[in-house]
Amino acid sequence: MSRYTLALLLSVCSLLPACQNKETPSPSATASAPANSGSKPAADAKGGGRSNRAQVVSTILSRIETVPLQLEAQGNVLALDEVDIRPQKNGMITQIYFKEGDEVRRGQTLFALDARDDEANVGKAAASVASAEAALAIARRDLARNQELSDKNFIAPSALDSARNKVDTAVANLALARAALDQAKVSLSYTRITAPFDGRAGVINVRAGSLVTSTASSPALVHLTRMNPIGVTFAIAERDLPALLDGVRKGKVKLTARTAAQESLTGEVVFVDSNVDRTSATLLVKGKLDNSAHLVWPGQYVSVKVSTGNIEGACVLPAQAVLNGPNGRLVYVVQDDGTVQPKAVELLRIADEKAVIKGLPAGLKVVLEGGQNLRPGSKVTEAKGADKADGAQHGKRDKAAQSAPAADGAHAAGAAAQ
């Protein structure tokens, strides 16, 4: 035998034990095989168990109610009346009769200007009136005498006409003098600046001795704002316009405004704009609020609720029962066999945490809590102690529904590990 053949036989003999070791399982591997093969079905059983296990939910029955129709919006408080007080003539401030921040009444004197020239002009005009009255009296007496003489043919008719003309001239002069007196009094009245309406005074921009002018570019003496009643402006969606207009046609539309401090004011709608904003599809509305307690100030933001009537025969569910689906809003309806099926609905509005929906009859059992993890055909079971009538304490039941599957899963995992 050649040396090459002998080397080949030795190589083959050395590989035979290795092949036998790979093909023959060791005792430890043989002992552990049943455990490994048993763990895989356990895992499969775990997954299958979770898919077939009924999920814990709380339910409620859909019902028909009369729901108050309220439109909600964010509003901005504004003054119904506000004005910059300016003088109507040039002059010097001699006295200020109020303080900054005072509540003033309509007709109350706010400022006084130097009135000496105007008082003198009033006196001069009054003297002119007295002179014109005296001239008229003389002219009337002359006319009466000439009338007697004309009746006796002692004077010519032209003399009587001349006397009548003097009376007419005296009457005109008296009217002119009286008009001049009224004008002087008006000018004198400008020296006392009064409040045009009840309101709250702002910052006073002048002091006694200040020279003021009547030009529009000059600074205002003070800004006056009416605080009661006060206005509120807000926008409503275009889809809510018919309900608002229907309420306006029936009478006064009441509204309520609530501040950040939860202070409430009541009032009514006083203006609805005639144009819809094309960009936002909203409509401007203004209201008037009773602010006798001075709860709000111009510029504040408030939450506004407008009551426009009632929705009769509305199908109502708690808002949390309505879910967002890929094709719109839906609810899960519990079937007789304990499974659930989705039902597409149209959400009309949410009022006082109640969803007013369309497309659902009354008396259906709907999933209230726990519907986020459901799929069509999922089996469900109701949480113990669930109140089906009104869904009270739904938060506690939701926590129980969420903790139950977690506990079951942990138990199954522990069993599989064992």
Legacy VTK file of the C-alpha trace (Angstrom):
# vtk DataFile Version 3.0
C-alpha trace
ASCII
DATASET POLYDATA
POINTS 418 float
0.000 0.000 0.000
1.308 3.413 -0.933
1.949 6.112 1.594
-0.739 8.352 0.003
-3.419 5.663 0.421
-2.414 5.045 4.048
-2.687 8.785 4.878
-6.162 8.950 3.341
-7.436 5.998 5.440
-6.124 7.598 8.646
-7.958 10.862 7.888
-11.270 9.066 7.347
-10.912 7.130 10.598
-10.318 10.351 12.584
-13.553 11.969 11.256
-15.884 9.053 12.145
-16.119 9.799 15.959
-16.959 13.464 15.310
-19.818 12.508 13.003
-21.164 10.076 15.589
-21.107 12.815 18.308
-23.232 15.241 16.188
-25.805 12.654 15.249
-26.181 11.113 18.724
-27.947 13.494 21.212
-26.433 13.871 24.585
-28.335 12.791 27.678
-28.745 16.360 28.875
-30.136 17.435 25.530
-32.474 14.447 25.552
-33.679 15.323 29.041
-34.327 18.953 28.205
-36.105 18.295 24.920
-39.577 17.717 26.434
-39.350 20.944 28.420
-38.419 22.974 25.344
-41.064 21.329 23.237
-43.625 21.939 25.950
-42.802 25.655 26.335
-43.670 26.493 22.747
-47.266 25.264 22.962
-47.581 27.187 26.260
-46.611 30.377 24.520
-49.039 29.605 21.733
-51.707 28.908 24.297
-50.981 32.215 25.973
-51.412 34.148 22.761
-54.533 32.267 21.846
-55.952 32.797 25.302
-55.528 36.556 25.156
-57.167 36.775 21.758
-60.174 34.762 22.901
-60.494 36.306 26.367
-63.397 38.795 26.739
-62.317 42.369 27.430
-63.791 44.147 30.439
-65.814 47.242 29.465
-68.569 49.405 30.873
-71.718 50.045 28.853
-74.619 52.434 28.667
-77.956 52.530 26.867
-78.523 55.192 24.220
-81.546 57.354 25.013
-83.659 60.172 23.604
-83.659 63.525 25.431
-84.475 67.188 24.971
-81.080 68.877 24.973
-80.619 72.637 25.474
-78.984 74.060 22.350
-76.012 76.147 23.440
-73.324 77.660 21.251
-69.926 77.998 22.924
-67.141 80.379 21.924
-64.241 82.419 23.250
-65.199 86.079 23.570
-63.416 89.365 24.028
-64.866 92.029 26.323
-65.208 95.501 24.852
-66.802 98.777 25.896
-70.122 99.675 24.306
-69.297 103.382 24.780
-65.879 104.967 25.124
-64.601 108.382 24.142
-61.551 110.614 24.340
-62.584 113.843 26.067
-61.193 116.904 24.245
-61.961 120.634 24.584
-64.106 122.361 21.963
-62.190 125.615 22.279
-58.739 126.788 23.189
-58.162 127.810 26.762
-56.443 127.204 30.045
-57.540 124.542 32.526
-58.534 126.254 35.776
-59.979 123.303 37.722
-60.369 119.517 37.579
-63.407 118.097 39.407
-62.557 114.370 39.529
-59.700 111.949 40.067
-58.243 109.255 37.846
-60.273 106.058 38.032
-63.419 107.777 39.359
-66.877 106.644 38.315
-68.529 109.722 36.808
-72.158 110.370 35.917
-73.606 111.770 32.736
-73.561 115.596 32.810
-71.026 115.738 35.637
-68.486 118.556 35.215
-64.998 117.201 34.615
-62.887 120.250 33.672
-63.272 124.022 33.827
-61.522 126.410 31.442
-60.797 130.116 31.902
-64.217 131.676 31.183
-63.635 135.399 31.690
-63.724 136.341 28.001
-66.809 134.250 27.365
-68.633 135.669 30.375
-67.892 139.175 29.078
-69.209 138.240 25.639
-72.401 136.913 27.216
-72.871 140.203 29.048
-72.293 142.194 25.880
-74.788 140.052 23.973
-77.337 140.426 26.755
-76.996 144.230 26.548
-77.523 144.093 22.812
-80.712 142.140 23.367
-81.965 144.720 25.857
-81.208 147.524 23.378
-83.019 145.718 20.587
-86.053 145.130 22.830
-86.179 148.855 23.668
-85.924 149.827 20.003
-88.758 147.433 19.189
-90.949 148.923 21.903
-90.405 152.454 20.556
-91.119 151.326 17.005
-94.370 149.675 18.077
-95.525 152.798 19.949
-94.765 154.963 16.883
-96.702 152.577 14.728
-99.699 152.747 17.056
-99.726 156.600 16.943
-99.349 156.690 13.185
-102.180 154.210 12.856
-104.498 156.559 14.820
-103.409 159.543 12.709
-103.880 157.593 9.514
-107.409 156.621 10.567
-108.197 160.403 10.872
-106.380 161.152 7.590
-103.857 163.384 9.368
-100.815 161.634 7.779
-100.063 160.177 4.417
-100.220 156.403 3.895
-96.478 156.391 3.222
-95.797 157.616 6.761
-97.787 154.652 8.127
-95.799 152.276 5.932
-92.549 153.753 7.205
-93.641 153.153 10.807
-94.480 149.541 10.036
-91.084 149.078 8.414
-89.358 150.339 11.543
-91.218 147.777 13.627
-90.190 144.953 11.320
-86.571 146.122 11.431
-86.643 146.270 15.227
-88.044 142.731 15.387
-85.231 141.452 13.160
-82.609 143.286 15.199
-83.970 141.761 18.386
-83.811 138.241 16.886
-80.239 138.904 15.796
-79.280 140.093 19.266
-80.869 137.085 20.889
-79.021 134.738 18.512
-75.758 136.447 19.408
-76.604 135.968 23.081
-77.257 132.248 22.518
-73.962 131.940 20.672
-72.111 133.612 23.508
-73.754 131.255 25.993
-72.749 128.225 23.905
-69.175 129.442 23.812
-69.336 129.952 27.572
-70.628 126.391 28.019
-67.489 125.083 26.316
-65.501 126.306 29.291
-67.120 123.564 31.405
-66.425 120.072 30.031
-68.951 117.454 31.196
-69.235 113.654 30.908
-71.362 112.532 27.931
-72.381 109.266 29.672
-71.872 107.265 32.850
-68.429 105.720 32.873
-65.030 105.267 34.418
-62.346 107.891 33.971
-58.915 106.865 32.817
-55.596 108.680 33.042
-55.827 112.495 33.256
-53.355 113.994 30.795
-53.577 117.656 31.926
-53.350 119.588 35.156
-54.750 122.913 36.349
-52.950 125.656 34.440
-52.409 123.569 31.303
-53.121 125.284 27.998
-55.295 123.079 25.788
-56.370 123.355 22.168
-59.349 122.050 20.249
-57.393 120.341 17.469
-57.896 116.616 16.902
-54.140 116.021 17.029
-53.832 117.362 20.545
-53.744 114.834 23.426
-57.069 113.888 24.975
-57.796 115.301 28.395
-59.035 111.908 29.633
-60.443 108.659 28.249
-63.945 107.767 29.461
-65.260 104.188 29.283
-68.744 102.888 29.994
-68.435 99.894 32.317
-72.088 98.893 32.646
-73.535 97.530 30.516
-70.455 96.201 28.789
-70.090 94.407 25.492
-68.588 91.117 24.370
-67.655 90.077 20.853
-67.150 86.505 19.657
-67.329 84.366 16.537
-69.577 81.388 15.837
-69.185 78.708 13.207
-71.099 79.101 9.978
-73.012 75.875 10.675
-74.431 77.415 13.889
-75.852 80.471 12.101
-79.340 78.994 11.412
-79.830 78.124 15.099
-78.754 81.612 16.182
-80.959 83.402 13.645
-83.909 81.213 14.631
-83.399 82.280 18.252
-83.159 85.960 17.234
-86.440 85.723 15.313
-88.172 84.230 18.356
-87.020 87.015 20.675
-84.038 87.928 22.801
-81.183 85.455 22.661
-79.670 85.055 26.118
-75.969 84.539 26.667
-73.686 83.847 29.609
-70.032 84.867 29.919
-67.631 83.236 32.376
-64.283 84.672 33.369
-61.067 82.819 34.174
-61.967 83.266 37.856
-65.302 81.495 37.153
-67.300 84.693 37.634
-70.509 84.613 35.599
-72.270 87.464 33.770
-75.583 87.351 31.901
-76.759 89.308 28.917
-78.202 89.077 25.418
-77.143 89.159 21.781
-77.401 92.647 20.271
-75.693 92.295 16.896
-75.108 89.613 14.246
-72.785 90.508 11.403
-74.084 90.353 7.849
-71.016 88.659 6.356
-69.343 85.304 6.955
-65.554 85.337 7.037
-64.484 83.221 4.067
-61.133 82.359 5.591
-62.361 81.010 8.941
-66.017 80.292 8.020
-67.140 82.177 11.129
-69.542 85.006 11.840
-69.022 87.948 14.205
-71.569 88.350 17.019
-71.795 91.009 19.729
-73.560 90.811 23.057
-74.411 93.107 25.944
-73.608 92.005 29.514
-74.752 93.212 32.913
-71.515 94.350 34.549
-72.963 96.226 37.524
-70.511 94.406 39.816
-67.583 95.368 37.549
-66.465 91.751 37.178
-64.908 92.252 33.739
-62.959 95.005 32.001
-62.539 95.822 28.329
-59.898 93.637 26.731
-60.493 90.552 28.902
-61.171 87.119 27.426
-64.259 85.206 28.557
-65.997 81.940 27.713
-69.368 82.603 26.113
-72.419 80.354 25.972
-75.386 81.361 23.836
-78.747 79.694 24.511
-80.742 79.414 21.277
-83.441 76.931 22.320
-83.683 73.146 22.614
-82.983 70.109 20.425
-86.081 67.950 20.656
-85.809 64.151 20.413
-82.019 64.060 20.369
-80.150 60.771 20.772
-77.693 61.308 23.608
-74.612 59.440 24.823
-71.746 60.436 27.105
-69.071 62.105 25.010
-66.440 59.452 25.847
-68.558 56.747 24.182
-68.032 58.303 20.742
-64.714 57.291 19.155
-62.767 58.508 16.141
-62.532 55.888 13.422
-60.696 55.853 10.082
-63.901 56.888 8.293
-65.369 59.200 10.928
-67.073 58.929 14.321
-68.310 55.578 15.602
-69.587 53.749 18.660
-69.282 50.068 19.594
-72.657 48.358 19.999
-72.799 45.222 22.179
-74.503 42.315 20.385
-76.619 39.574 21.950
-73.730 37.081 21.689
-71.421 39.291 23.756
-69.422 40.636 20.829
-69.235 44.237 19.646
-69.744 45.779 16.235
-68.887 49.370 15.227
-71.729 51.699 14.289
-70.997 54.860 12.294
-72.649 57.968 13.758
-72.670 61.707 13.075
-71.703 63.919 16.001
-73.970 66.978 15.932
-72.574 68.711 18.998
-71.355 68.193 22.568
-73.416 69.857 25.298
-72.579 69.484 28.998
-70.325 66.469 28.264
-73.191 64.822 26.368
-72.731 63.904 22.719
-75.777 64.618 20.565
-75.504 62.121 17.723
-77.355 61.189 14.579
-77.695 57.690 13.195
-78.355 55.734 16.392
-81.748 54.689 17.827
-82.579 54.659 21.513
-82.168 51.574 23.686
-78.933 50.185 22.194
-76.227 48.980 24.567
-73.092 50.954 23.717
-69.569 50.590 25.092
-68.894 53.528 27.396
-65.357 52.814 28.640
-62.735 50.443 27.290
-63.586 50.766 23.605
-60.157 52.017 22.544
-58.732 48.481 22.254
-61.768 46.823 20.696
-62.056 45.458 17.184
-65.152 44.318 15.247
-66.252 40.983 16.701
-64.303 41.336 19.951
-65.848 39.606 22.951
-66.601 41.836 25.918
-67.834 41.454 29.449
-69.237 44.197 31.619
-67.342 45.419 34.649
-68.925 44.349 37.932
-71.032 47.024 39.569
-71.274 49.060 36.357
-74.123 51.537 36.321
-75.742 51.040 32.948
-78.228 53.830 33.379
-75.978 56.865 33.433
-72.380 55.618 33.423
-71.571 56.968 36.873
-68.060 56.464 38.173
-66.911 55.478 34.689
-63.366 56.546 35.527
-63.033 53.895 38.257
-64.469 51.208 36.008
-62.076 52.173 33.253
-59.108 51.662 35.591
-60.500 48.254 36.619
-60.957 47.314 32.959
-57.397 48.280 32.163
-55.853 46.534 35.190
-57.754 43.235 34.711
-56.123 42.268 31.379
-52.717 43.272 32.770
-53.210 41.041 35.816
-54.387 38.130 33.655
-51.404 38.546 31.359
-48.996 38.557 34.295
-50.629 35.384 35.680
-50.359 33.669 32.312
-46.723 34.697 31.977
-45.984 33.305 35.454
-47.664 30.038 34.610
-45.683 29.719 31.411
-42.430 30.418 33.264
-43.292 27.666 35.751
LINES 1 419
418 0 1 2 3 4 5 6 7 8 9 10 11 12 13 14 15 16 17 18 19 20 21 22 23 24 25 26 27 28 29 30 31 32 33 34 35 36 37 38 39 40 41 42 43 44 45 46 47 48 49 50 51 52 53 54 55 56 57 58 59 60 61 62 63 64 65 66 67 68 69 70 71 72 73 74 75 76 77 78 79 80 81 82 83 84 85 86 87 88 89 90 91 92 93 94 95 96 97 98 99 100 101 102 103 104 105 106 107 108 109 110 111 112 113 114 115 116 117 118 119 120 121 122 123 124 125 126 127 128 129 130 131 132 133 134 135 136 137 138 139 140 141 142 143 144 145 146 147 148 149 150 151 152 153 154 155 156 157 158 159 160 161 162 163 164 165 166 167 168 169 170 171 172 173 174 175 176 177 178 179 180 181 182 183 184 185 186 187 188 189 190 191 192 193 194 195 196 197 198 199 200 201 202 203 204 205 206 207 208 209 210 211 212 213 214 215 216 217 218 219 220 221 222 223 224 225 226 227 228 229 230 231 232 233 234 235 236 237 238 239 240 241 242 243 244 245 246 247 248 249 250 251 252 253 254 255 256 257 258 259 260 261 262 263 264 265 266 267 268 269 270 271 272 273 274 275 276 277 278 279 280 281 282 283 284 285 286 287 288 289 290 291 292 293 294 295 296 297 298 299 300 301 302 303 304 305 306 307 308 309 310 311 312 313 314 315 316 317 318 319 320 321 322 323 324 325 326 327 328 329 330 331 332 333 334 335 336 337 338 339 340 341 342 343 344 345 346 347 348 349 350 351 352 353 354 355 356 357 358 359 360 361 362 363 364 365 366 367 368 369 370 371 372 373 374 375 376 377 378 379 380 381 382 383 384 385 386 387 388 389 390 391 392 393 394 395 396 397 398 399 400 401 402 403 404 405 406 407 408 409 410 411 412 413 414 415 416 417
